[in-house]
Amino acid sequence: MTTQTLPAQHDIEPLQIRVDSVIRQHPHLRGMGIRPHADGQNVVLSGTVRSYFIKQMAQEAVRSVPGADQVDNQIEVHW
């Protein structure tokens, strides 16, 4: 008898969808105009926010996504 394991959710869903979801669902990041772009295992964040705290929060939220091995945070801060 062989036991078949189901793939993890991050193996099924593309990285772009997972990253978009994290940004949209985060209470401090949704609606902030942050644009993530996933290419392979790399994610580039762009857009404009009002504080360095929000910029860092976006980076840490994306780093928590399985499969996002590199995060290039190009978000600009405009007070």
N, CA, C, O and CB atoms as a CASP TS submission, in Angstrom:
PFRMAT TS
TARGET T0000
AUTHOR 0000-0000-0000
METHOD Language model
MODEL 1
PARENT N/A
ATOM      1  N   MET     1       0.843  -1.182   0.000  1.00  0.00           N
ATOM      2  CA  MET     1       0.000   0.000   0.000  1.00  0.00           C
ATOM      3  C   MET     1       0.886   1.243   0.000  1.00  0.00           C
ATOM      4  O   MET     1       1.767   1.385   0.848  1.00  0.00           O
ATOM      5  CB  MET     1      -0.958  -0.001   1.221  1.00  0.00           C
ATOM      6  N   THR     2       0.655   2.112  -0.927  1.00  0.00           N
ATOM      7  CA  THR     2       1.428   3.353  -0.995  1.00  0.00           C
ATOM      8  C   THR     2       0.629   4.493  -0.386  1.00  0.00           C
ATOM      9  O   THR     2      -0.589   4.592  -0.531  1.00  0.00           O
ATOM     10  CB  THR     2       1.812   3.683  -2.454  1.00  0.00           C
ATOM     11  N   THR     3       1.360   5.334   0.291  1.00  0.00           N
ATOM     12  CA  THR     3       0.738   6.506   0.886  1.00  0.00           C
ATOM     13  C   THR     3       1.075   7.710   0.030  1.00  0.00           C
ATOM     14  O   THR     3       2.243   7.995  -0.237  1.00  0.00           O
ATOM     15  CB  THR     3       1.206   6.714   2.354  1.00  0.00           C
ATOM     16  N   GLN     4       0.038   8.412  -0.396  1.00  0.00           N
ATOM     17  CA  GLN     4       0.248   9.576  -1.231  1.00  0.00           C
ATOM     18  C   GLN     4       0.010  10.828  -0.387  1.00  0.00           C
ATOM     19  O   GLN     4      -1.025  10.961   0.266  1.00  0.00           O
ATOM     20  CB  GLN     4      -0.686   9.548  -2.477  1.00  0.00           C
ATOM     21  N   THR     5       0.970  11.730  -0.410  1.00  0.00           N
ATOM     22  CA  THR     5       0.800  12.971   0.332  1.00  0.00           C
ATOM     23  C   THR     5       0.351  14.068  -0.617  1.00  0.00           C
ATOM     24  O   THR     5       0.751  14.099  -1.780  1.00  0.00           O
ATOM     25  CB  THR     5       2.107  13.371   1.051  1.00  0.00           C
ATOM     26  N   LEU     6      -0.462  14.946  -0.125  1.00  0.00           N
ATOM     27  CA  LEU     6      -0.925  16.078  -0.916  1.00  0.00           C
ATOM     28  C   LEU     6       0.136  17.156  -0.921  1.00  0.00           C
ATOM     29  O   LEU     6       0.803  17.367   0.092  1.00  0.00           O
ATOM     30  CB  LEU     6      -2.257  16.629  -0.372  1.00  0.00           C
ATOM     31  N   PRO     7       0.309  17.841  -2.036  1.00  0.00           N
ATOM     32  CA  PRO     7       1.293  18.932  -2.066  1.00  0.00           C
ATOM     33  C   PRO     7       0.852  20.074  -1.153  1.00  0.00           C
ATOM     34  O   PRO     7      -0.340  20.313  -0.963  1.00  0.00           O
ATOM     35  CB  PRO     7       1.491  19.450  -3.513  1.00  0.00           C
ATOM     36  N   ALA     8       1.824  20.760  -0.604  1.00  0.00           N
ATOM     37  CA  ALA     8       1.528  21.918   0.239  1.00  0.00           C
ATOM     38  C   ALA     8       0.872  22.996  -0.610  1.00  0.00           C
ATOM     39  O   ALA     8       1.076  23.051  -1.823  1.00  0.00           O
ATOM     40  CB  ALA     8       2.816  22.462   0.921  1.00  0.00           C
ATOM     41  N   GLN     9       0.081  23.853   0.033  1.00  0.00           N
ATOM     42  CA  GLN     9      -0.626  24.914  -0.687  1.00  0.00           C
ATOM     43  C   GLN     9       0.337  25.770  -1.505  1.00  0.00           C
ATOM     44  O   GLN     9       0.012  26.177  -2.620  1.00  0.00           O
ATOM     45  CB  GLN     9      -1.403  25.794   0.295  1.00  0.00           C
ATOM     46  N   HIS    10       1.537  26.047  -0.947  1.00  0.00           N
ATOM     47  CA  HIS    10       2.469  26.899  -1.686  1.00  0.00           C
ATOM     48  C   HIS    10       3.076  26.193  -2.890  1.00  0.00           C
ATOM     49  O   HIS    10       3.700  26.841  -3.730  1.00  0.00           O
ATOM     50  CB  HIS    10       3.573  27.372  -0.769  1.00  0.00           C
ATOM     51  N   ASP    11       2.903  24.862  -2.992  1.00  0.00           N
ATOM     52  CA  ASP    11       3.357  24.154  -4.176  1.00  0.00           C
ATOM     53  C   ASP    11       2.329  24.243  -5.301  1.00  0.00           C
ATOM     54  O   ASP    11       2.669  24.083  -6.473  1.00  0.00           O
ATOM     55  CB  ASP    11       3.646  22.698  -3.840  1.00  0.00           C
ATOM     56  N   ILE    12       1.083  24.497  -4.944  1.00  0.00           N
ATOM     57  CA  ILE    12      -0.007  24.533  -5.918  1.00  0.00           C
ATOM     58  C   ILE    12      -0.221  25.945  -6.453  1.00  0.00           C
ATOM     59  O   ILE    12      -0.299  26.151  -7.664  1.00  0.00           O
ATOM     60  CB  ILE    12      -1.299  24.009  -5.290  1.00  0.00           C
ATOM     61  N   GLU    13      -0.315  26.894  -5.565  1.00  0.00           N
ATOM     62  CA  GLU    13      -0.666  28.260  -5.915  1.00  0.00           C
ATOM     63  C   GLU    13       0.580  29.036  -6.348  1.00  0.00           C
ATOM     64  O   GLU    13       1.597  28.990  -5.656  1.00  0.00           O
ATOM     65  CB  GLU    13      -1.353  28.960  -4.729  1.00  0.00           C
ATOM     66  N   PRO    14       0.523  29.738  -7.465  1.00  0.00           N
ATOM     67  CA  PRO    14       1.688  30.522  -7.907  1.00  0.00           C
ATOM     68  C   PRO    14       2.093  31.579  -6.872  1.00  0.00           C
ATOM     69  O   PRO    14       1.254  32.111  -6.145  1.00  0.00           O
ATOM     70  CB  PRO    14       1.386  31.204  -9.251  1.00  0.00           C
ATOM     71  N   LEU    15       3.377  31.863  -6.826  1.00  0.00           N
ATOM     72  CA  LEU    15       3.912  32.826  -5.874  1.00  0.00           C
ATOM     73  C   LEU    15       3.242  34.191  -6.021  1.00  0.00           C
ATOM     74  O   LEU    15       2.953  34.842  -5.017  1.00  0.00           O
ATOM     75  CB  LEU    15       5.418  32.960  -6.056  1.00  0.00           C
ATOM     76  N   GLN    16       2.995  34.630  -7.237  1.00  0.00           N
ATOM     77  CA  GLN    16       2.363  35.942  -7.447  1.00  0.00           C
ATOM     78  C   GLN    16       1.011  36.021  -6.738  1.00  0.00           C
ATOM     79  O   GLN    16       0.700  37.037  -6.117  1.00  0.00           O
ATOM     80  CB  GLN    16       2.184  36.218  -8.955  1.00  0.00           C
ATOM     81  N   ILE    17       0.223  34.984  -6.823  1.00  0.00           N
ATOM     82  CA  ILE    17      -1.096  34.973  -6.188  1.00  0.00           C
ATOM     83  C   ILE    17      -0.959  34.995  -4.672  1.00  0.00           C
ATOM     84  O   ILE    17      -1.713  35.694  -3.996  1.00  0.00           O
ATOM     85  CB  ILE    17      -1.902  33.741  -6.630  1.00  0.00           C
ATOM     86  N   ARG    18      -0.013  34.245  -4.133  1.00  0.00           N
ATOM     87  CA  ARG    18       0.187  34.210  -2.683  1.00  0.00           C
ATOM     88  C   ARG    18       0.662  35.559  -2.152  1.00  0.00           C
ATOM     89  O   ARG    18       0.217  36.008  -1.096  1.00  0.00           O
ATOM     90  CB  ARG    18       1.195  33.121  -2.313  1.00  0.00           C
ATOM     91  N   VAL    19       1.563  36.201  -2.885  1.00  0.00           N
ATOM     92  CA  VAL    19       2.082  37.503  -2.461  1.00  0.00           C
ATOM     93  C   VAL    19       0.977  38.561  -2.550  1.00  0.00           C
ATOM     94  O   VAL    19       0.809  39.362  -1.630  1.00  0.00           O
ATOM     95  CB  VAL    19       3.303  37.916  -3.331  1.00  0.00           C
ATOM     96  N   ASP    20       0.229  38.564  -3.652  1.00  0.00           N
ATOM     97  CA  ASP    20      -0.899  39.495  -3.786  1.00  0.00           C
ATOM     98  C   ASP    20      -1.876  39.333  -2.630  1.00  0.00           C
ATOM     99  O   ASP    20      -2.360  40.318  -2.072  1.00  0.00           O
ATOM    100  CB  ASP    20      -1.626  39.275  -5.123  1.00  0.00           C
ATOM    101  N   SER    21      -2.156  38.106  -2.283  1.00  0.00           N
ATOM    102  CA  SER    21      -3.100  37.813  -1.206  1.00  0.00           C
ATOM    103  C   SER    21      -2.611  38.347   0.139  1.00  0.00           C
ATOM    104  O   SER    21      -3.389  38.916   0.905  1.00  0.00           O
ATOM    105  CB  SER    21      -3.336  36.310  -1.110  1.00  0.00           C
ATOM    106  N   VAL    22      -1.328  38.163   0.421  1.00  0.00           N
ATOM    107  CA  VAL    22      -0.767  38.652   1.687  1.00  0.00           C
ATOM    108  C   VAL    22      -0.882  40.171   1.772  1.00  0.00           C
ATOM    109  O   VAL    22      -1.234  40.705   2.824  1.00  0.00           O
ATOM    110  CB  VAL    22       0.710  38.220   1.830  1.00  0.00           C
ATOM    111  N   ILE    23      -0.591  40.866   0.689  1.00  0.00           N
ATOM    112  CA  ILE    23      -0.681  42.326   0.674  1.00  0.00           C
ATOM    113  C   ILE    23      -2.137  42.774   0.841  1.00  0.00           C
ATOM    114  O   ILE    23      -2.419  43.688   1.616  1.00  0.00           O
ATOM    115  CB  ILE    23      -0.091  42.892  -0.640  1.00  0.00           C
ATOM    116  N   ARG    24      -3.062  42.131   0.116  1.00  0.00           N
ATOM    117  CA  ARG    24      -4.472  42.516   0.181  1.00  0.00           C
ATOM    118  C   ARG    24      -5.099  42.233   1.546  1.00  0.00           C
ATOM    119  O   ARG    24      -5.968  42.982   1.994  1.00  0.00           O
ATOM    120  CB  ARG    24      -5.251  41.788  -0.893  1.00  0.00           C
ATOM    121  N   GLN    25      -4.673  41.176   2.200  1.00  0.00           N
ATOM    122  CA  GLN    25      -5.288  40.779   3.461  1.00  0.00           C
ATOM    123  C   GLN    25      -4.660  41.452   4.679  1.00  0.00           C
ATOM    124  O   GLN    25      -5.244  41.425   5.762  1.00  0.00           O
ATOM    125  CB  GLN    25      -5.201  39.291   3.614  1.00  0.00           C
ATOM    126  N   HIS    26      -3.501  42.043   4.524  1.00  0.00           N
ATOM    127  CA  HIS    26      -2.828  42.675   5.656  1.00  0.00           C
ATOM    128  C   HIS    26      -3.556  43.973   6.001  1.00  0.00           C
ATOM    129  O   HIS    26      -3.728  44.822   5.126  1.00  0.00           O
ATOM    130  CB  HIS    26      -1.323  42.949   5.334  1.00  0.00           C
ATOM    131  N   PRO    27      -3.987  44.149   7.243  1.00  0.00           N
ATOM    132  CA  PRO    27      -4.791  45.320   7.596  1.00  0.00           C
ATOM    133  C   PRO    27      -4.078  46.662   7.404  1.00  0.00           C
ATOM    134  O   PRO    27      -4.743  47.679   7.207  1.00  0.00           O
ATOM    135  CB  PRO    27      -5.227  45.204   9.014  1.00  0.00           C
ATOM    136  N   HIS    28      -2.762  46.688   7.457  1.00  0.00           N
ATOM    137  CA  HIS    28      -2.023  47.949   7.306  1.00  0.00           C
ATOM    138  C   HIS    28      -1.493  48.170   5.893  1.00  0.00           C
ATOM    139  O   HIS    28      -0.985  49.248   5.584  1.00  0.00           O
ATOM    140  CB  HIS    28      -0.871  47.984   8.279  1.00  0.00           C
ATOM    141  N   LEU    29      -1.607  47.158   5.034  1.00  0.00           N
ATOM    142  CA  LEU    29      -1.030  47.262   3.694  1.00  0.00           C
ATOM    143  C   LEU    29      -2.074  47.359   2.594  1.00  0.00           C
ATOM    144  O   LEU    29      -1.798  47.924   1.536  1.00  0.00           O
ATOM    145  CB  LEU    29      -0.147  46.083   3.432  1.00  0.00           C
ATOM    146  N   ARG    30      -3.254  46.827   2.818  1.00  0.00           N
ATOM    147  CA  ARG    30      -4.273  46.855   1.749  1.00  0.00           C
ATOM    148  C   ARG    30      -4.643  48.302   1.425  1.00  0.00           C
ATOM    149  O   ARG    30      -4.784  49.149   2.307  1.00  0.00           O
ATOM    150  CB  ARG    30      -5.546  46.051   2.171  1.00  0.00           C
ATOM    151  N   GLY    31      -4.792  48.543   0.152  1.00  0.00           N
ATOM    152  CA  GLY    31      -5.154  49.878  -0.299  1.00  0.00           C
ATOM    153  C   GLY    31      -4.015  50.890  -0.285  1.00  0.00           C
ATOM    154  O   GLY    31      -4.242  52.079  -0.509  1.00  0.00           O
ATOM    155  N   MET    32      -2.797  50.433  -0.025  1.00  0.00           N
ATOM    156  CA  MET    32      -1.658  51.359   0.047  1.00  0.00           C
ATOM    157  C   MET    32      -0.976  51.559  -1.304  1.00  0.00           C
ATOM    158  O   MET    32      -0.075  52.391  -1.415  1.00  0.00           O
ATOM    159  CB  MET    32      -0.641  50.852   1.053  1.00  0.00           C
ATOM    160  N   GLY    33      -1.380  50.828  -2.318  1.00  0.00           N
ATOM    161  CA  GLY    33      -0.777  50.990  -3.639  1.00  0.00           C
ATOM    162  C   GLY    33       0.542  50.262  -3.795  1.00  0.00           C
ATOM    163  O   GLY    33       1.349  50.614  -4.656  1.00  0.00           O
ATOM    164  N   ILE    34       0.772  49.248  -2.970  1.00  0.00           N
ATOM    165  CA  ILE    34       1.994  48.449  -3.086  1.00  0.00           C
ATOM    166  C   ILE    34       1.791  47.439  -4.208  1.00  0.00           C
ATOM    167  O   ILE    34       0.794  46.719  -4.238  1.00  0.00           O
ATOM    168  CB  ILE    34       2.345  47.729  -1.731  1.00  0.00           C
ATOM    169  N   ARG    35       2.748  47.397  -5.125  1.00  0.00           N
ATOM    170  CA  ARG    35       2.650  46.508  -6.273  1.00  0.00           C
ATOM    171  C   ARG    35       3.758  45.453  -6.209  1.00  0.00           C
ATOM    172  O   ARG    35       4.924  45.764  -6.449  1.00  0.00           O
ATOM    173  CB  ARG    35       2.734  47.311  -7.595  1.00  0.00           C
ATOM    174  N   PRO    36       3.402  44.223  -5.890  1.00  0.00           N
ATOM    175  CA  PRO    36       4.399  43.156  -5.909  1.00  0.00           C
ATOM    176  C   PRO    36       4.462  42.493  -7.289  1.00  0.00           C
ATOM    177  O   PRO    36       3.451  42.368  -7.980  1.00  0.00           O
ATOM    178  CB  PRO    36       4.080  42.107  -4.827  1.00  0.00           C
ATOM    179  N   HIS    37       5.651  42.080  -7.667  1.00  0.00           N
ATOM    180  CA  HIS    37       5.832  41.334  -8.912  1.00  0.00           C
ATOM    181  C   HIS    37       6.743  40.148  -8.618  1.00  0.00           C
ATOM    182  O   HIS    37       7.903  40.315  -8.242  1.00  0.00           O
ATOM    183  CB  HIS    37       6.430  42.244 -10.050  1.00  0.00           C
ATOM    184  N   ALA    38       6.197  38.952  -8.796  1.00  0.00           N
ATOM    185  CA  ALA    38       6.973  37.735  -8.552  1.00  0.00           C
ATOM    186  C   ALA    38       7.520  37.204  -9.863  1.00  0.00           C
ATOM    187  O   ALA    38       6.811  37.127 -10.866  1.00  0.00           O
ATOM    188  CB  ALA    38       6.114  36.659  -7.852  1.00  0.00           C
ATOM    189  N   ASP    39       8.788  36.842  -9.838  1.00  0.00           N
ATOM    190  CA  ASP    39       9.452  36.248 -10.991  1.00  0.00           C
ATOM    191  C   ASP    39      10.278  35.089 -10.468  1.00  0.00           C
ATOM    192  O   ASP    39      11.339  35.291  -9.878  1.00  0.00           O
ATOM    193  CB  ASP    39      10.343  37.295 -11.765  1.00  0.00           C
ATOM    194  N   GLY    40       9.799  33.888 -10.681  1.00  0.00           N
ATOM    195  CA  GLY    40      10.464  32.727 -10.089  1.00  0.00           C
ATOM    196  C   GLY    40      10.278  32.785  -8.585  1.00  0.00           C
ATOM    197  O   GLY    40       9.148  32.804  -8.097  1.00  0.00           O
ATOM    198  N   GLN    41      11.378  32.814  -7.845  1.00  0.00           N
ATOM    199  CA  GLN    41      11.331  32.897  -6.388  1.00  0.00           C
ATOM    200  C   GLN    41      11.702  34.292  -5.894  1.00  0.00           C
ATOM    201  O   GLN    41      11.916  34.496  -4.699  1.00  0.00           O
ATOM    202  CB  GLN    41      12.263  31.862  -5.771  1.00  0.00           C
ATOM    203  N   ASN    42      11.776  35.234  -6.801  1.00  0.00           N
ATOM    204  CA  ASN    42      12.118  36.609  -6.457  1.00  0.00           C
ATOM    205  C   ASN    42      10.867  37.484  -6.509  1.00  0.00           C
ATOM    206  O   ASN    42      10.030  37.335  -7.399  1.00  0.00           O
ATOM    207  CB  ASN    42      13.207  37.158  -7.410  1.00  0.00           C
ATOM    208  N   VAL    43      10.751  38.389  -5.553  1.00  0.00           N
ATOM    209  CA  VAL    43       9.622  39.314  -5.514  1.00  0.00           C
ATOM    210  C   VAL    43      10.173  40.736  -5.464  1.00  0.00           C
ATOM    211  O   VAL    43      11.027  41.053  -4.637  1.00  0.00           O
ATOM    212  CB  VAL    43       8.688  39.025  -4.285  1.00  0.00           C
ATOM    213  N   VAL    44       9.676  41.583  -6.355  1.00  0.00           N
ATOM    214  CA  VAL    44      10.030  42.996  -6.358  1.00  0.00           C
ATOM    215  C   VAL    44       8.805  43.764  -5.876  1.00  0.00           C
ATOM    216  O   VAL    44       7.706  43.602  -6.407  1.00  0.00           O
ATOM    217  CB  VAL    44      10.496  43.481  -7.789  1.00  0.00           C
ATOM    218  N   LEU    45       9.009  44.598  -4.868  1.00  0.00           N
ATOM    219  CA  LEU    45       7.943  45.451  -4.355  1.00  0.00           C
ATOM    220  C   LEU    45       8.148  46.862  -4.873  1.00  0.00           C
ATOM    221  O   LEU    45       9.253  47.399  -4.800  1.00  0.00           O
ATOM    222  CB  LEU    45       7.905  45.434  -2.805  1.00  0.00           C
ATOM    223  N   SER    46       7.097  47.463  -5.392  1.00  0.00           N
ATOM    224  CA  SER    46       7.177  48.847  -5.854  1.00  0.00           C
ATOM    225  C   SER    46       5.928  49.582  -5.406  1.00  0.00           C
ATOM    226  O   SER    46       4.970  48.981  -4.918  1.00  0.00           O
ATOM    227  CB  SER    46       7.338  48.921  -7.401  1.00  0.00           C
ATOM    228  N   GLY    47       5.960  50.879  -5.581  1.00  0.00           N
ATOM    229  CA  GLY    47       4.857  51.725  -5.163  1.00  0.00           C
ATOM    230  C   GLY    47       5.366  52.838  -4.268  1.00  0.00           C
ATOM    231  O   GLY    47       6.573  53.017  -4.101  1.00  0.00           O
ATOM    232  N   THR    48       4.437  53.580  -3.697  1.00  0.00           N
ATOM    233  CA  THR    48       4.777  54.702  -2.829  1.00  0.00           C
ATOM    234  C   THR    48       3.946  54.609  -1.558  1.00  0.00           C
ATOM    235  O   THR    48       2.733  54.407  -1.614  1.00  0.00           O
ATOM    236  CB  THR    48       4.541  56.060  -3.549  1.00  0.00           C
ATOM    237  N   VAL    49       4.599  54.758  -0.417  1.00  0.00           N
ATOM    238  CA  VAL    49       3.926  54.750   0.880  1.00  0.00           C
ATOM    239  C   VAL    49       4.335  55.992   1.666  1.00  0.00           C
ATOM    240  O   VAL    49       5.222  56.739   1.253  1.00  0.00           O
ATOM    241  CB  VAL    49       4.266  53.455   1.677  1.00  0.00           C
ATOM    242  N   ARG    50       3.669  56.203   2.817  1.00  0.00           N
ATOM    243  CA  ARG    50       3.904  57.419   3.598  1.00  0.00           C
ATOM    244  C   ARG    50       4.900  57.255   4.738  1.00  0.00           C
ATOM    245  O   ARG    50       5.225  58.234   5.410  1.00  0.00           O
ATOM    246  CB  ARG    50       2.617  57.901   4.154  1.00  0.00           C
ATOM    247  N   SER    51       5.396  56.031   4.972  1.00  0.00           N
ATOM    248  CA  SER    51       6.358  55.871   6.068  1.00  0.00           C
ATOM    249  C   SER    51       7.285  54.692   5.815  1.00  0.00           C
ATOM    250  O   SER    51       6.954  53.749   5.097  1.00  0.00           O
ATOM    251  CB  SER    51       5.626  55.684   7.402  1.00  0.00           C
ATOM    252  N   TYR    52       8.452  54.781   6.429  1.00  0.00           N
ATOM    253  CA  TYR    52       9.408  53.677   6.344  1.00  0.00           C
ATOM    254  C   TYR    52       8.882  52.454   7.083  1.00  0.00           C
ATOM    255  O   TYR    52       9.228  51.324   6.740  1.00  0.00           O
ATOM    256  CB  TYR    52      10.770  54.096   6.916  1.00  0.00           C
ATOM    257  N   PHE    53       8.056  52.674   8.085  1.00  0.00           N
ATOM    258  CA  PHE    53       7.456  51.570   8.824  1.00  0.00           C
ATOM    259  C   PHE    53       6.581  50.720   7.899  1.00  0.00           C
ATOM    260  O   PHE    53       6.666  49.492   7.928  1.00  0.00           O
ATOM    261  CB  PHE    53       6.628  52.102  10.011  1.00  0.00           C
ATOM    262  N   ILE    54       5.747  51.357   7.084  1.00  0.00           N
ATOM    263  CA  ILE    54       4.889  50.634   6.139  1.00  0.00           C
ATOM    264  C   ILE    54       5.747  49.913   5.099  1.00  0.00           C
ATOM    265  O   ILE    54       5.451  48.776   4.731  1.00  0.00           O
ATOM    266  CB  ILE    54       3.896  51.606   5.441  1.00  0.00           C
ATOM    267  N   LYS    55       6.802  50.565   4.628  1.00  0.00           N
ATOM    268  CA  LYS    55       7.714  49.944   3.661  1.00  0.00           C
ATOM    269  C   LYS    55       8.308  48.664   4.245  1.00  0.00           C
ATOM    270  O   LYS    55       8.343  47.628   3.581  1.00  0.00           O
ATOM    271  CB  LYS    55       8.843  50.928   3.261  1.00  0.00           C
ATOM    272  N   GLN    56       8.771  48.743   5.482  1.00  0.00           N
ATOM    273  CA  GLN    56       9.364  47.581   6.127  1.00  0.00           C
ATOM    274  C   GLN    56       8.310  46.508   6.415  1.00  0.00           C
ATOM    275  O   GLN    56       8.591  45.315   6.299  1.00  0.00           O
ATOM    276  CB  GLN    56      10.063  47.996   7.423  1.00  0.00           C
ATOM    277  N   MET    57       7.116  46.924   6.785  1.00  0.00           N
ATOM    278  CA  MET    57       6.040  45.986   7.057  1.00  0.00           C
ATOM    279  C   MET    57       5.698  45.175   5.804  1.00  0.00           C
ATOM    280  O   MET    57       5.463  43.969   5.882  1.00  0.00           O
ATOM    281  CB  MET    57       4.800  46.731   7.567  1.00  0.00           C
ATOM    282  N   ALA    58       5.672  45.840   4.663  1.00  0.00           N
ATOM    283  CA  ALA    58       5.402  45.148   3.400  1.00  0.00           C
ATOM    284  C   ALA    58       6.480  44.120   3.103  1.00  0.00           C
ATOM    285  O   ALA    58       6.184  42.999   2.690  1.00  0.00           O
ATOM    286  CB  ALA    58       5.301  46.150   2.247  1.00  0.00           C
ATOM    287  N   GLN    59       7.713  44.501   3.312  1.00  0.00           N
ATOM    288  CA  GLN    59       8.825  43.582   3.055  1.00  0.00           C
ATOM    289  C   GLN    59       8.733  42.353   3.953  1.00  0.00           C
ATOM    290  O   GLN    59       8.896  41.229   3.480  1.00  0.00           O
ATOM    291  CB  GLN    59      10.170  44.291   3.269  1.00  0.00           C
ATOM    292  N   GLU    60       8.477  42.554   5.226  1.00  0.00           N
ATOM    293  CA  GLU    60       8.403  41.428   6.163  1.00  0.00           C
ATOM    294  C   GLU    60       7.198  40.539   5.876  1.00  0.00           C
ATOM    295  O   GLU    60       7.281  39.320   6.025  1.00  0.00           O
ATOM    296  CB  GLU    60       8.338  41.938   7.603  1.00  0.00           C
ATOM    297  N   ALA    61       6.084  41.133   5.468  1.00  0.00           N
ATOM    298  CA  ALA    61       4.900  40.343   5.132  1.00  0.00           C
ATOM    299  C   ALA    61       5.200  39.432   3.945  1.00  0.00           C
ATOM    300  O   ALA    61       4.816  38.262   3.948  1.00  0.00           O
ATOM    301  CB  ALA    61       3.697  41.264   4.816  1.00  0.00           C
ATOM    302  N   VAL    62       5.880  39.959   2.936  1.00  0.00           N
ATOM    303  CA  VAL    62       6.198  39.163   1.754  1.00  0.00           C
ATOM    304  C   VAL    62       7.259  38.113   2.069  1.00  0.00           C
ATOM    305  O   VAL    62       7.205  37.002   1.541  1.00  0.00           O
ATOM    306  CB  VAL    62       6.675  40.069   0.614  1.00  0.00           C
ATOM    307  N   ARG    63       8.215  38.452   2.918  1.00  0.00           N
ATOM    308  CA  ARG    63       9.247  37.473   3.303  1.00  0.00           C
ATOM    309  C   ARG    63       8.650  36.267   3.996  1.00  0.00           C
ATOM    310  O   ARG    63       9.254  35.194   3.994  1.00  0.00           O
ATOM    311  CB  ARG    63      10.282  38.120   4.212  1.00  0.00           C
ATOM    312  N   SER    64       7.468  36.420   4.595  1.00  0.00           N
ATOM    313  CA  SER    64       6.829  35.300   5.299  1.00  0.00           C
ATOM    314  C   SER    64       6.130  34.334   4.344  1.00  0.00           C
ATOM    315  O   SER    64       5.691  33.264   4.767  1.00  0.00           O
ATOM    316  CB  SER    64       5.825  35.829   6.313  1.00  0.00           C
ATOM    317  N   VAL    65       6.020  34.691   3.072  1.00  0.00           N
ATOM    318  CA  VAL    65       5.347  33.842   2.093  1.00  0.00           C
ATOM    319  C   VAL    65       6.291  32.717   1.674  1.00  0.00           C
ATOM    320  O   VAL    65       7.399  32.987   1.208  1.00  0.00           O
ATOM    321  CB  VAL    65       4.891  34.672   0.854  1.00  0.00           C
ATOM    322  N   PRO    66       5.870  31.454   1.832  1.00  0.00           N
ATOM    323  CA  PRO    66       6.723  30.349   1.385  1.00  0.00           C
ATOM    324  C   PRO    66       7.035  30.467  -0.103  1.00  0.00           C
ATOM    325  O   PRO    66       6.141  30.688  -0.920  1.00  0.00           O
ATOM    326  CB  PRO    66       6.049  29.000   1.677  1.00  0.00           C
ATOM    327  N   GLY    67       8.299  30.319  -0.441  1.00  0.00           N
ATOM    328  CA  GLY    67       8.724  30.394  -1.836  1.00  0.00           C
ATOM    329  C   GLY    67       9.275  31.751  -2.237  1.00  0.00           C
ATOM    330  O   GLY    67       9.907  31.873  -3.286  1.00  0.00           O
ATOM    331  N   ALA    68       9.048  32.768  -1.427  1.00  0.00           N
ATOM    332  CA  ALA    68       9.593  34.096  -1.716  1.00  0.00           C
ATOM    333  C   ALA    68      10.997  34.155  -1.124  1.00  0.00           C
ATOM    334  O   ALA    68      11.192  34.609   0.003  1.00  0.00           O
ATOM    335  CB  ALA    68       8.674  35.243  -1.132  1.00  0.00           C
ATOM    336  N   ASP    69      11.964  33.692  -1.898  1.00  0.00           N
ATOM    337  CA  ASP    69      13.333  33.576  -1.388  1.00  0.00           C
ATOM    338  C   ASP    69      14.079  34.905  -1.366  1.00  0.00           C
ATOM    339  O   ASP    69      14.907  35.136  -0.485  1.00  0.00           O
ATOM    340  CB  ASP    69      14.104  32.589  -2.222  1.00  0.00           C
ATOM    341  N   GLN    70      13.793  35.772  -2.320  1.00  0.00           N
ATOM    342  CA  GLN    70      14.445  37.076  -2.396  1.00  0.00           C
ATOM    343  C   GLN    70      13.380  38.154  -2.512  1.00  0.00           C
ATOM    344  O   GLN    70      12.464  38.043  -3.327  1.00  0.00           O
ATOM    345  CB  GLN    70      15.433  37.144  -3.596  1.00  0.00           C
ATOM    346  N   VAL    71      13.498  39.196  -1.697  1.00  0.00           N
ATOM    347  CA  VAL    71      12.570  40.322  -1.764  1.00  0.00           C
ATOM    348  C   VAL    71      13.375  41.590  -2.033  1.00  0.00           C
ATOM    349  O   VAL    71      14.224  41.984  -1.234  1.00  0.00           O
ATOM    350  CB  VAL    71      11.734  40.454  -0.442  1.00  0.00           C
ATOM    351  N   ASP    72      13.096  42.213  -3.159  1.00  0.00           N
ATOM    352  CA  ASP    72      13.749  43.465  -3.548  1.00  0.00           C
ATOM    353  C   ASP    72      12.753  44.585  -3.274  1.00  0.00           C
ATOM    354  O   ASP    72      11.816  44.786  -4.047  1.00  0.00           O
ATOM    355  CB  ASP    72      14.206  43.449  -5.069  1.00  0.00           C
ATOM    356  N   ASN    73      12.950  45.310  -2.184  1.00  0.00           N
ATOM    357  CA  ASN    73      12.010  46.336  -1.751  1.00  0.00           C
ATOM    358  C   ASN    73      12.364  47.675  -2.395  1.00  0.00           C
ATOM    359  O   ASN    73      13.243  48.393  -1.920  1.00  0.00           O
ATOM    360  CB  ASN    73      12.007  46.460  -0.210  1.00  0.00           C
ATOM    361  N   GLN    74      11.665  47.997  -3.485  1.00  0.00           N
ATOM    362  CA  GLN    74      11.888  49.256  -4.202  1.00  0.00           C
ATOM    363  C   GLN    74      10.791  50.273  -3.897  1.00  0.00           C
ATOM    364  O   GLN    74      10.641  51.256  -4.623  1.00  0.00           O
ATOM    365  CB  GLN    74      11.960  49.002  -5.711  1.00  0.00           C
ATOM    366  N   ILE    75      10.027  50.049  -2.838  1.00  0.00           N
ATOM    367  CA  ILE    75       8.967  50.972  -2.443  1.00  0.00           C
ATOM    368  C   ILE    75       9.598  52.309  -2.068  1.00  0.00           C
ATOM    369  O   ILE    75      10.603  52.357  -1.359  1.00  0.00           O
ATOM    370  CB  ILE    75       8.130  50.396  -1.256  1.00  0.00           C
ATOM    371  N   GLU    76       8.997  53.392  -2.553  1.00  0.00           N
ATOM    372  CA  GLU    76       9.461  54.733  -2.225  1.00  0.00           C
ATOM    373  C   GLU    76       8.631  55.299  -1.095  1.00  0.00           C
ATOM    374  O   GLU    76       7.436  55.023  -0.990  1.00  0.00           O
ATOM    375  CB  GLU    76       9.399  55.654  -3.451  1.00  0.00           C
ATOM    376  N   VAL    77       9.274  56.100  -0.240  1.00  0.00           N
ATOM    377  CA  VAL    77       8.588  56.740   0.872  1.00  0.00           C
ATOM    378  C   VAL    77       8.475  58.226   0.572  1.00  0.00           C
ATOM    379  O   VAL    77       9.477  58.910   0.363  1.00  0.00           O
ATOM    380  CB  VAL    77       9.335  56.494   2.218  1.00  0.00           C
ATOM    381  N   HIS    78       7.234  58.719   0.552  1.00  0.00           N
ATOM    382  CA  HIS    78       6.958  60.139   0.353  1.00  0.00           C
ATOM    383  C   HIS    78       6.134  60.605   1.523  1.00  0.00           C
ATOM    384  O   HIS    78       5.018  60.122   1.720  1.00  0.00           O
ATOM    385  CB  HIS    78       6.224  60.409  -1.001  1.00  0.00           C
ATOM    386  N   TRP    79       6.645  61.521   2.300  1.00  0.00           N
ATOM    387  CA  TRP    79       5.936  61.996   3.481  1.00  0.00           C
ATOM    388  C   TRP    79       4.911  62.919   3.051  1.00  0.00           C
ATOM    389  O   TRP    79       4.175  63.455   3.880  1.00  0.00           O
ATOM    390  CB  TRP    79       6.842  62.649   4.482  1.00  0.00           C
TER
END
